[in-house]
Each structure stands twice: as C-alpha cells, then as structure tokens.
Amino acid sequence: MDQTEGDNTFLNGMPDNHGAWGLYDVNMDSALNSFFEKADSLNNHIKSLKNKDIKLWDTVRTKLKIDWTYHSNSIEGSTLTRGETHFFLTEGLTVEGRPFKDFVDTKNHAAAIDWLQDIIHDQREISEGLIKEINALLLFGVDSTQAVNSFGQKIQKKATPGHYKTQPNHVLLPNGDIHHYVDPVHVQIQMQALVEWINTHGDKLHPLALASIFHYHLVRIHAFDDGNGRGARILMNLILMKKGYFPAVIKTEKKRTYLETLHKADQGNINPFIVFIASELIETLEMVLNDLL
C-alpha cells in the first residue's frame, strides 16, 4: 500500500503498561516510504524469478528457514551455531556438548515456520487463540523455563505453553534500569485490543509498518512466561508472508540495535524500530535475490 509523505496513522485503543487506554502516533514520512519502496522493488524482482528454477527455489526457502531459526533462537540465548542448526535440521542429529533444550527449541521453531504455510493456506485470521497455539508449539516438550525470583536469583519454573503469564515479568536494561512488561491482570484485554487492531488495520498500512507495529506490541505486552521474542518474530513474519513478502530475518549480530529500537518505541518513538525491521527485510531479500541470480 502506498503512503504519502506526511501521512499520519494513529493507533487508537492501545493501552499503556498500566492499562490506561492511550494513543500511539506513527509518522509515515518520506524516510519510511523509501525503505518500503526498496523492499517492494526487491520483493517484486524475487517473485519474477520464483518459477524459473523450482529446485533452486526450494533450496533457497530451506536456507532461509535455517537462517531464521538459527538467528531467532540465538537472540534468545541458544548456543547452537548456524552450522550446527543446519546439521540438526537437515540430518536430525544432535551435537555433543550442547544443551538438549537448544535442539528442542530448534525443532519447535522450524516446525512453527512450516505451520505458517498451513495458516496462510487456510486463511486464518490472527487471533488470541492462534497466538497461544504458536507459543504452545514453540515451547512443546519444554518442562521448565528460567525465571528470576524476588531475591534476584535465577530459578526454574514450570513451563505453561500456550497460556498467558500469571506472574509479572521484567528485563534488566543495559543502563541498569529494570523494564517491567505489562502486568498479568492487563494482558488479556491488551492482547484482545491488539488482535482487534491488526484485523482492522490490515489494509490501511504498508505491510512492513503493520508487521513491525504488531511485533513491537507483542514484545511490549510480553504475554507469556517464555517464547515472547520468538513468537513476536514468527507472527511479524506471518503478517509479511500473508501479504506476499519473504520473512525478515533479524540477525543475532544486530541484537543490540534490535533492543535499542524496541526501547525507543517504549519511549514513544516507534519509527526507528520500523526502519530497523525494514532494513532487516531488505537485507534478507537481497540475500535471496543473490542466491536466485
């Protein structure tokens, strides 16, 4: 969808971390539009090459699934290398010396990517139920998740795949501040509002803006005990794929910028985060195009 310079889109009905209903302003300026136009151009070029070599196309898709799985899990602390991820997903064999959970997370993430094709084929709308199903798939076979108790000690707590959190969660920021995510009592109403927003704004924003904004709010709410980051990236890319785009692979080397732009969005400026996601999509598309040519 084309955007005009200076066009402002307002996200009504997005509550803040304390449950109050607020207004989120996104300025769709010429800078954002230039990223969108470049992504559109690359995506259209790739589509024109899609049917020239079906075997190569399948190989490119497999490579992308491995890259996406490796980087998304690595961002969350997986110790598997890209090569080990490739070996496990293609040969089904684990590597000595790596935590078994890292292989479970890898298998689950790859399965979630495969499932997206069924979601798109069945034309399923994004719903709270679907978001919970994706979280349950990402945490399938995981018995416990790491948490921090009131004394700051790391503990293991029973995993609750597919269920909203019942205890508060937070993260320690690089500057020493503690960032608190949405309180459990407000999660359901905020998730409901977010789902209503995505299903009413689907044709009103460029897919990159739509996907980035949805991604940000999933992270902001942090609805689950675990799997929030991976789930946000899965759902962001589901939106892009529904609109005919390739998924954006957020690379582990960009983790610092990723977190910094999320923090800027927390402070009221989401544009840097949208630019970051657009840049990652463009890099992904350029990689795919290079492999196809």
Buried (B, 14 or more C-beta within 10 A) or exposed (E): EEBEEEEEBEBEBBBBBEBEEBEBEBEBBEEBBEBBBBBBEBBEBBEEBEEEEEEEBEEBBEBBBBBBBBBBBBBBEBEBEBEBBBBBBEEEEBBEEBEEBBBBBBBBBBEBBEBBEEBEEEEBEBBBEBBBBBBBBBBBEBEEBEBBEEEEEEEEBEBBBBBBBEEEBEBEEEEEEEBEBBBBEBBEEBBEBBBEBBEEBBEEBBBBBBBBBBBBBBBBBBBBBBBBBBBBBBBBBBBBBBBEBBBBBBBBEBBEBBBBBBBBBBEEBBBBBBBBBBBBBBBBBEBBBEBBE
